Amino acid sequence: MRKPLPWILGLAGVAVIAVAAWFAGEWIATQIVTSTVRQQVIEQLALPADQEVDVTVAEPVIPQLRKGSIDAITVSSPDVPIESFTGDVTVHATGVPIRGDGDAESATATVSMDQKQLQGLLSTVDGFPADTVGLADPNVTVSKDVTFLGATIPLGIGLTPSAKNGELILSPDYVKVAGAQLSAADVESRFGKAASAVIHDYPVCIAKYIPVGMKLSQVAVTGNQLVAHFDIDGAIIHDKALQQKGTCA
């Protein structure tokens, strides 16, 4: 099983190239650092050798290697496999110790998913109509048939994403029925308990796919993508407990 977002841990691996880079020119040092990190990402994720992995580091590099830490590094890659779905991932960290024996000053990650990628994630949620998922800023949209008084009624539902306790929560915003759009509150007031089949939150466990040291902090639909932001504990570089996968309550 692939490790979740392993290049977060791989940031500490630049120690292996530090000595060589000290004696190289700035351009060579930068190339050594970026190519080493890129190779670690590909190997740890078992990605194709030609996988697009972009690595940028703050410059100049040599003084940072001499002081023992990288001021800033950003690693990004599209269509990264995360269990049974994929996402476009960017990790940014500052103050990264090159020997992996201390905490990074700060670290964050962003995972962006288009419609197809989001369908892959939501297909893991029991009973969720993932094959109907769409994106209409600021909502995730789905279609669902409900039975009311013996009749089958097709509905369009707009869901607002949010982050809570490490979970992605999709909350009903509106319902479209027979060409009319009603707010979730209106549907509840009109149909009472019968609306519970549609008007309820959909929790999506994210923590089980990522290390304990990563926390989902913010999520929103922006344009044609759902964008999730994560805060990363700087100690994840060396703390084995923070590197383990999390759980949802």
C-alpha positions in Angstrom: 0.0 0.0 0.0 1.4 3.4 -0.9 2.2 5.8 1.8 -0.1 8.8 1.9 1.6 11.9 0.4 5.0 10.6 1.3 7.1 13.5 0.0 6.2 15.3 3.1 8.6 12.9 4.8 11.0 13.0 1.9 11.7 16.7 2.5 14.2 15.6 5.1 16.0 13.5 2.4 18.0 16.5 1.1 20.6 15.7 3.7 22.1 13.0 1.3 23.0 15.7 -1.2 24.2 18.4 1.1 27.9 17.6 1.2 28.2 17.3 -2.6 26.3 20.5 -3.1 28.5 22.5 -0.8 31.3 22.1 -3.3 29.2 22.7 -6.4 28.1 25.8 -8.1 24.7 27.3 -7.2 23.0 26.1 -10.4 24.4 22.6 -9.9 23.4 22.6 -6.2 19.8 23.6 -7.1 19.6 20.9 -9.7 20.9 18.3 -7.2 18.4 19.3 -4.6 15.4 19.4 -6.9 16.2 16.2 -8.8 16.8 14.3 -5.5 13.5 15.3 -4.0 11.7 14.6 -7.3 13.2 11.1 -7.4 12.2 10.4 -3.8 8.6 11.3 -4.7 8.5 9.0 -7.7 10.1 6.1 -5.9 8.0 6.4 -2.7 4.7 6.7 -4.6 5.7 4.1 -7.2 4.9 6.6 -9.9 6.0 6.4 -13.6 9.5 7.6 -14.2 8.1 10.4 -16.4 5.5 11.6 -13.8 5.3 15.4 -13.7 6.8 16.4 -10.4 7.7 20.1 -10.0 10.2 21.0 -7.2 11.2 24.6 -6.4 13.4 25.8 -3.6 14.3 29.2 -2.3 17.6 30.6 -3.7 20.5 30.8 -3.2 20.7 27.1 -2.2 24.3 26.7 -1.1 24.0 29.1 2.0 20.9 27.2 3.1 22.7 23.8 2.9 25.6 25.3 4.9 23.4 26.4 7.7 21.6 23.0 7.7 18.1 23.9 6.6 16.1 24.8 3.4 14.3 28.2 3.8 11.4 27.1 1.5 10.5 24.2 -0.7 7.5 23.5 -2.8 6.6 20.1 -4.4 3.7 19.6 -6.7 2.3 16.8 -8.9 -0.9 16.1 -10.8 -3.0 13.0 -10.6 -1.3 11.6 -7.5 -2.9 8.3 -6.4 -4.3 8.4 -2.9 -5.8 5.0 -2.2 -8.7 4.6 -4.7 -8.8 8.2 -6.0 -6.4 10.8 -7.3 -5.7 14.4 -6.6 -3.4 17.2 -7.8 -1.2 17.8 -4.8 1.1 20.7 -3.7 3.2 20.7 -0.5 4.9 23.8 0.7 7.3 23.8 3.7 9.7 26.4 5.3 12.7 25.9 7.5 13.2 22.3 6.6 16.2 20.7 8.4 18.3 18.8 5.9 19.2 16.0 8.3 15.6 15.3 9.3 16.4 15.6 13.0 14.3 18.6 13.8 10.9 20.2 13.0 10.1 22.1 9.9 9.1 25.7 10.8 5.8 25.4 8.8 4.2 23.1 6.3 1.0 23.1 4.3 -0.6 21.0 1.6 -3.2 21.6 -1.0 -5.2 18.8 -2.8 -7.3 19.9 -5.8 -9.8 17.6 -7.5 -11.8 18.1 -10.6 -15.1 16.4 -11.2 -13.7 13.0 -12.1 -11.3 13.0 -9.3 -13.9 14.0 -6.8 -16.2 11.3 -8.0 -13.5 8.8 -7.2 -13.3 10.1 -3.6 -17.0 10.2 -3.1 -17.5 6.7 -4.5 -16.0 5.5 -1.2 -19.0 6.9 0.7 -21.7 4.3 1.2 -25.0 5.3 -0.5 -23.6 8.5 -2.0 -24.7 9.1 -5.7 -21.1 9.6 -6.7 -21.7 9.0 -10.4 -23.9 12.1 -10.5 -21.4 14.4 -8.9 -20.7 17.8 -10.5 -19.0 21.1 -9.5 -20.8 24.4 -9.7 -19.0 27.0 -7.7 -19.5 27.3 -4.7 -21.3 23.9 -4.5 -20.8 20.2 -5.2 -23.9 19.0 -7.0 -25.6 15.6 -7.2 -28.8 14.1 -8.6 -31.0 11.8 -6.6 -34.4 10.2 -6.9 -36.7 10.2 -3.9 -40.1 8.6 -3.4 -42.8 10.8 -1.9 -46.5 9.7 -1.6 -45.8 6.8 -4.0 -44.2 9.0 -6.7 -40.6 9.0 -7.7 -39.2 12.5 -7.9 -35.9 13.4 -9.4 -34.0 16.1 -7.5 -30.9 18.2 -8.0 -29.1 19.0 -4.8 -26.5 21.6 -4.1 -24.0 20.8 -1.3 -21.7 23.2 0.4 -18.3 21.7 1.4 -16.7 22.5 4.8 -14.0 21.1 7.1 -14.8 19.8 10.6 -12.7 17.6 12.9 -10.6 16.3 10.0 -13.6 15.4 7.9 -15.0 16.9 4.7 -18.7 17.7 5.3 -21.1 18.2 2.5 -24.1 20.2 3.7 -27.3 20.7 1.7 -27.7 24.3 0.4 -30.5 24.0 -2.1 -32.8 21.5 -3.8 -34.1 21.7 -7.4 -37.3 20.0 -8.2 -39.6 20.3 -11.3 -37.6 23.4 -12.4 -37.9 25.2 -9.1 -35.0 25.8 -6.7 -35.7 25.8 -2.9 -33.3 26.4 -0.1 -32.6 23.5 2.2 -34.4 25.4 5.0 -37.5 25.8 2.8 -37.6 22.1 2.0 -37.3 21.2 5.7 -40.1 23.6 6.7 -42.4 22.3 4.0 -41.8 18.6 4.3 -40.6 18.1 7.8 -39.2 14.7 8.6 -39.8 13.5 5.1 -37.1 15.9 4.0 -34.5 14.0 6.0 -33.9 11.6 3.1 -32.4 14.6 1.3 -31.6 17.3 3.8 -28.8 15.9 5.9 -25.0 16.3 6.0 -22.7 13.9 4.2 -19.5 13.3 6.1 -16.5 12.2 4.1 -13.6 10.8 6.1 -10.3 12.3 4.9 -8.2 11.6 7.9 -7.9 7.8 7.1 -6.1 8.6 3.9 -3.4 11.0 5.3 -0.9 11.0 8.2 -2.0 12.1 11.7 0.3 15.1 11.3 -1.9 16.5 8.6 -5.2 18.2 9.4 -7.9 19.3 6.9 -8.3 23.0 7.7 -10.3 24.4 4.8 -12.2 23.2 1.7 -14.1 25.0 -1.0 -15.2 24.7 -4.6 -13.3 27.2 -6.7 -14.2 27.3 -10.3 -14.2 23.7 -11.6 -12.3 22.2 -8.7 -12.7 21.3 -5.1 -9.7 22.6 -3.2 -8.8 21.2 0.2 -6.1 22.8 2.4 -4.2 21.0 5.1 -2.0 22.1 8.0 1.0 19.9 8.6 2.8 19.5 11.9 6.5 20.3 11.3 7.5 17.4 13.5 6.1 14.9 10.9 9.6 14.8 9.4 10.9 12.7 12.3 8.0 11.7 14.5 6.8 8.2 13.5 3.5 8.7 15.3 2.6 11.7 13.2 3.4 9.7 10.0 0.8 7.0 10.7 -2.6 7.2 9.0 -5.4 8.9 11.0 -8.9 7.8 11.7 -12.3 9.5 11.8 -14.7 9.3 14.7 
